[in-house]
Amino acid sequence: MRRYIRDNALMWLEDYHCDGLRMDAIAFIRNVNGEEDPGADLPDGWTLMRWVNEEIRQRQPWKITIAEDLRSNPGITGSVEAGGQGFSAQWDASFIYPVHDVLTAAEDADRNIEALAGAINTSYNNDVFQRVIYTESHDEVANGKSRLPEEIVPGDVENYFAKKRMVLGASLVFTAPGIPMLFQGQEFLAPGSFNDTEPLQWDWAEAHSGLTQLYRDLIALRRNLHGTTPGLHGQGCQVFHVNNTDKVLAFARWEDALENATIIIANFANQAHQGYAIGLPAPVAGRYASTPTGRATTATFRTSPALAPRLRLATTTVSPSTAASTWALTPYWCCRGYN
């Protein structure tokens, strides 16, 4: 049986030329109850997954393997040499659940920004890309649950707040450290719950073309296609501003050096702020203060009946003496700053 499972995995990669594999519910392969309970561990299950990954690395090391384990166990993506299972990445419960809670809370006062900061800062084995981050998956939008905008405003996914907070979540997925994942239909506001017997309503993609374009723009930022957000490729991450009263959070992402960081600022409240001051990390502030204004891209909505989102340019000023930047924050708003 072990050889059959290994051969099946290799078949999809070698014969069908798949780019990688996602292993489903592997917590139940390594543990009777699918939990972190050593008394119910299945050592043969652990070594099976390690063997499969080891074979893949030896034959096709450029292929990716992803574990749906959802127990935040670093050993899942630990190296086989160190006794880990050797997966490239794992779906991260430490991201999806606190982020989902923040986005779906009915009242702003109930949004836990400190928990959100912890979700952004999580990594495994000192590698931020050993986790897959998302706000929707086949599990999170089925089995009695609904898609994110439906959870935010049940029965009215076209609602302004459902769209704004959904886009805020998407902005986090594409800027926080990790491998971003989208679920089918998410990019055009698919309503209700997921059912694998029902086809997607593709006419929604045309009806919500502005939202679809926003996702394209976020992907371009994540991939640094414009050469302005290299920090989103890097291992560096520092959450440097957490305001649980006003529900504002800011963090830096960098690839080579902190002074070249991409800055992400998010407002998780239905409250605008004019001249909101944020102290930047010293190396970043020095870089921003070298020019009259920093630049930023921000996710917002057009004032059209369809409320179609777009990305636009904004400006901020940085004081060289105080290393503080001031921003105009609109409700449920996320901005990426760069120099």
N, C-alpha and C positions, 0 to 999 in steps of 0.2 A: 504493500500500500504506500509506503514512504517513497519508493522509487516511482510509482505511478504518479503521485502528486508532483514530484520533482520533474518528471518527464513532461507532464502536462504544462507546467509553467514554462519549460524550455521550448516546447512546441509553439506556444503563442509568440514567443520572442524570436525564435530562429526560423520557423516555417512560415509564420504569418507576419513577421517583421513588425510586431507591435513595438512602440517606443518604450513601454514599461507595463507594469502590472500593479493593480491595487488588490491587496489581500483583504477579504472581508471578515470582520468580526474575529480577528485572530486572538483576542483575549480569551475566547473559549477553546482555542487550540492549546493554549499554554496553561489554562486553569479551568477546573471543573465548573466553577461558578462565574468565570469571566471577570474575576475581581483580583485585587492585590492581597490574596489570602495564601500565604506560604503553605498552609496545611492542605490546600486543595490544588497545589501546583501539579502540572503534568510535565515533567522534565523531557519526556519524549517529544512533546509538542514544541517546546522551546528549541530543542536541537533540530527538529524537522525544519522549522522556519529558517534557522541559521544555515542549515545545509543547503536549502533551496537558494538563499541569497548568496551563499559562497559559490555555488555552481554558476549562478548568473554573473557574478563579478569575474570569475575566471574566464568565462566564455565571451561575455559581452559587457564589459565594465561600464560602457557609456549608457546602458539602459537604467531606468529609474524603477525602483520598487517602493510602493507606499503601503503602509500598514493602517488599516482602520482598527485601531486598538482602543483609543479613547480613554486610556487610563493614565496618561501623562508619565509613562515609565521610560526613563532615559535609555534603559537597556534595549528597547525595541529598535532604536537607531544607533545603538552602540556598535562598535566594530566587532567582527567575529573574533578577531585576535584577542579582544578584551572580554570575550564571553557574551557579547551582545548578539542580537538577532541579525544585525547587518542591514536593516532596511535603510533606504535613502532618506525617507521622511515618514512622518506619521501624522494622521489627522489629530488636530490639537484641541482637546476638550478645554484646556486652560484658556483658549481664545473664544471659541464659539459661545460658551455658556455665559460668561460675564458680559460679552459684547451684546448678545441677544437680550439679556436682562436690561441692559442700559437702554437699548433702542426701543424695547416694547413697553417699558414702564409707562403707565398712564400719566403720572405726574412727574414733573421735572425734579421735585424734591427727592424722589425715590431712585434717581440715577446715581449709582455708586461709581464715581470717577476714580476713586482710589483702587477699586477692583479692576477697573478698566486699565489703569496704569500697570497693574500686575500682569494683565493679559498681554499687553504690548511688550513687556520686558522679558517674557518667558522665552527660553531657548533650551535645547537639549545638547548636552555634550559640547557646550561652548560653540555651537553652530546654529545660527538663527534659521538656516534653511533646512534643518532637519524636521521642520514642522510644516503642515499644510493648514492654512487659515481660510475661513469662509464664514458667511452668514446664512447660507442655505446649502442643504445637501438632501439626498433622497430620504434620509432618515428624519431630518429636521422639518421637512415640509409634507410629511405623510404620517401614517400611524397615529391618527388623531390630532396631528398638528398641521399648521397651514404655512403658506409662504410668508416671508417676513412682513410685507406691507399689509397682508391680511391679518396678521397677528397684531400689528400696530393699530389699525382701524378695521375691525371685522366688518365685512360686507361692503367696504368702500375703499378699494385699493387706489382709486383716483383721488382720494382725499389729499389735500396739500401736505398735511403732516405725515401721512403714510409715505408719500414720495420723498419728502425732505429727509426723514430719518432713515429710510432705506438707502438713499444716496450717501448719507453720512456714514452708514455702515460700509458701503462699497468703497468709499474713500479710505476708510481704515484698512480694509482688506488689501488694497493696492499700495498702501504706504507703510503699514506695520511690517516688522521683520517676519519673514516666513515666505512660503510659496503660496500665492493667491489662487483660490479656486472659485469658479462660478458654477452655478447649477443651471441646467437648461431652462430657458424662459425667463430667468431672473433679469436678463438685460433688457427685456421689454415689458416688465411689470406683469408677468403671468399671474393670474389671480387664483384664489382658492387653495386647494391642496394638490399634491402630485399623485397621479394614478398612472401606473405604467401601461394601462390598457386604453388610455385616452391620449390622442395626439395633441401636440401643442397647437395653440391658436395663433398661427403665423401671421394673421392679419393684424395682431397686436403689435408686431414689430414695425409695421408701417405706420400704424396709428400712434406709436410712441417712438418715432424716429429720433426725436431729440434726446430721449433717455438712452437709446441705443448708441447714439453718437457720444454721449457722455462716458459710457463704458469704454468706447474706443479711445477716448482721450485719456481716461485713467490708465488703460493698458499702455498707451504711448508714454505716459509719465513713468509708469513702473519700469518700462524697458529703456527709459532714457533715450527715446527716439529723437528728441529735440536737443539732446546734449545739455540739458539744464538740470536734470535730477539724477546725477550719478550716485548720490548717496543711497538711493533706494536699491542699489545693487550690492551694498556693503554689509558687513557684519556688525558695524558700529550702531549702537542704539542707546539713547539716553533720554528718559522722560524727565524733563527739567521744570515743568510747571504743572501742578495739580491743584485746581481750585474746586473743591467739592461743594462750595457754597454757590458760586456762579456757574458751576458745571463746565468749566473750561480746562482743557488739557493741551499740553504742547510737548513734542518730543523731537529729537534730532536723529537723523540717519546719515551715516557716512561710510565711505568705502576706503579711502586712503588716510585722510586726516580730518579731525573734527572741524577745523576751520573751513573745510569744503562741504560741510554738512548741508543736507536738505532739511528744512524746518517744517514740521507739520503742526498746525494749530487747529483745534476743533472746539466748537461751541455746542454743547449738548442740551441747551435750554432754549425755550421760546422767548428769549430776551436779547435784545440788541444792546451792544456796548459801543460807545464812541470813545476813541482814545484809550482803549484797553491796553494797559502796560504789561509787558512781559520781559523779564530779565533774561537775556540770552546767555548761553555758556560763553565764557570769555573769548576763546579763539573764534567762535562764530560771530560774536559781536564786533570784534576787530575787523573781520572781513566785511560785514554789512556796513560798518561805519566808514569804510573806505570810499563809499559812493553816496551821493545824496539820498537815494532811496534804494531799498531792496525791491525785488520783484516777487510777484506771487501769482499762482494760478488758483482759482477758487471755484468750487462747485456751487452753483446758484440756479435760480429758475428765471426764465423769461417771464415777462408780464403778459403772457398770451393765455387765451382760454385753456389751452392744453397744458399750461405750466411746464413746457418742455425744458429740461435742464440743459445747461451748456457750461463750458469753461470759459472764463474771461480773465483778463489781466487786472491786477489790482496793485496798489503801492502801499508801502509802509515806510516810516522813518525810524532811524536808529540814532540814539544819542551817544556820541563817543565817550562822554564823561560818565554816564550812568550805565552803559551797556544795556539800556532798556529800549525795546521796540514798542511802538504804539500801533494798535490795529483797530479798525472799525469792524466789529464782529456782528454779523446778522444772525437771526435765529437759526439754529440747527445748521451750522456752517463749518466747512472744513477748508483749510488753505494749505498749500505747499509753497514755502518760501525758498528762494535760491538766489545766488549772486552770479 
